[in-house]
Amino acid sequence: MKTADASLIAAFEARFPVIAQELGPDNLDVLLEGATVQEVAPNRIVIRDRMPVDFLYFVLDGTLAASIEIDKQSKKVGTIQPGEWMGEISVLSGEFLASATITTETPCKLMRLHHLTFEKLITENEAIAQVLLQHFIDLMAKRLRASNAAAAPQAE
């Protein structure tokens, strides 16, 4: 059995300590076996709104901006920090299309997990599925609350 790179394990544990702890060493190793690391320079588009998305991204270092296109204008709707993920909506919806454009604001280090690898993990490993899906739900709820809070002043 292939073992995940020790530096990737350490980086994941530092940025996603709760997930790493809940998975445990063996399941964390299984998750990270299928992952790759991508380093991205500032001002680069990682995901483009309404375009196909093949990966889930876990942010290890750096800051990214999430924006949407409204009337051919780009509107920033959020910031993605280390310890957060992106690409989850496209994978979980089954459409595999981005719901926002994600652009690096600083140099970024991202852990990528192909959507097919993710699907295989959650169908074949109940423990990994339970942990990741619960954290996806928590992240989406956090983003929805932030989106609602940002829209509230405009509604008045």
WOVEN-V93920 format. One record per residue. N is the residue number from 1. RES is the residue in one letter. SS is DSSP state (~ for helix, > for strand, _ for the rest). Layout:
n=N res=RES ss=SS
n=N res=RES ss=SS
This chain:
n=1 res=M ss=_
n=2 res=K ss=_
n=3 res=T ss=_
n=4 res=A ss=_
n=5 res=D ss=_
n=6 res=A ss=~
n=7 res=S ss=~
n=8 res=L ss=~
n=9 res=I ss=~
n=10 res=A ss=~
n=11 res=A ss=~
n=12 res=F ss=~
n=13 res=E ss=~
n=14 res=A ss=~
n=15 res=R ss=~
n=16 res=F ss=_
n=17 res=P ss=~
n=18 res=V ss=~
n=19 res=I ss=~
n=20 res=A ss=~
n=21 res=Q ss=~
n=22 res=E ss=~
n=23 res=L ss=~
n=24 res=G ss=~
n=25 res=P ss=~
n=26 res=D ss=~
n=27 res=N ss=~
n=28 res=L ss=~
n=29 res=D ss=~
n=30 res=V ss=~
n=31 res=L ss=~
n=32 res=L ss=~
n=33 res=E ss=~
n=34 res=G ss=_
n=35 res=A ss=>
n=36 res=T ss=>
n=37 res=V ss=>
n=38 res=Q ss=>
n=39 res=E ss=>
n=40 res=V ss=>
n=41 res=A ss=_
n=42 res=P ss=_
n=43 res=N ss=_
n=44 res=R ss=_
n=45 res=I ss=>
n=46 res=V ss=>
n=47 res=I ss=>
n=48 res=R ss=_
n=49 res=D ss=_
n=50 res=R ss=_
n=51 res=M ss=_
n=52 res=P ss=>
n=53 res=V ss=_
n=54 res=D ss=_
n=55 res=F ss=>
n=56 res=L ss=>
n=57 res=Y ss=>
n=58 res=F ss=>
n=59 res=V ss=>
n=60 res=L ss=>
n=61 res=D ss=>
n=62 res=G ss=_
n=63 res=T ss=_
n=64 res=L ss=>
n=65 res=A ss=>
n=66 res=A ss=>
n=67 res=S ss=>
n=68 res=I ss=>
n=69 res=E ss=>
n=70 res=I ss=>
n=71 res=D ss=_
n=72 res=K ss=_
n=73 res=Q ss=>
n=74 res=S ss=>
n=75 res=K ss=>
n=76 res=K ss=>
n=77 res=V ss=>
n=78 res=G ss=>
n=79 res=T ss=>
n=80 res=I ss=>
n=81 res=Q ss=_
n=82 res=P ss=_
n=83 res=G ss=_
n=84 res=E ss=_
n=85 res=W ss=>
n=86 res=M ss=>
n=87 res=G ss=_
n=88 res=E ss=~
n=89 res=I ss=~
n=90 res=S ss=~
n=91 res=V ss=~
n=92 res=L ss=~
n=93 res=S ss=~
n=94 res=G ss=_
n=95 res=E ss=_
n=96 res=F ss=_
n=97 res=L ss=>
n=98 res=A ss=_
n=99 res=S ss=_
n=100 res=A ss=_
n=101 res=T ss=>
n=102 res=I ss=>
n=103 res=T ss=>
n=104 res=T ss=>
n=105 res=E ss=_
n=106 res=T ss=_
n=107 res=P ss=_
n=108 res=C ss=>
n=109 res=K ss=>
n=110 res=L ss=>
n=111 res=M ss=>
n=112 res=R ss=>
n=113 res=L ss=>
n=114 res=H ss=>
n=115 res=H ss=~
n=116 res=L ss=~
n=117 res=T ss=~
n=118 res=F ss=~
n=119 res=E ss=~
n=120 res=K ss=~
n=121 res=L ss=~
n=122 res=I ss=~
n=123 res=T ss=~
n=124 res=E ss=~
n=125 res=N ss=_
n=126 res=E ss=~
n=127 res=A ss=~
n=128 res=I ss=~
n=129 res=A ss=~
n=130 res=Q ss=~
n=131 res=V ss=~
n=132 res=L ss=~
n=133 res=L ss=~
n=134 res=Q ss=~
n=135 res=H ss=~
n=136 res=F ss=~
n=137 res=I ss=~
n=138 res=D ss=~
n=139 res=L ss=~
n=140 res=M ss=~
n=141 res=A ss=~
n=142 res=K ss=~
n=143 res=R ss=~
n=144 res=L ss=~
n=145 res=R ss=~
n=146 res=A ss=~
n=147 res=S ss=~
n=148 res=N ss=~
n=149 res=A ss=~
n=150 res=A ss=~
n=151 res=A ss=~
n=152 res=A ss=~
n=153 res=P ss=~
n=154 res=Q ss=~
n=155 res=A ss=~
n=156 res=E ss=_
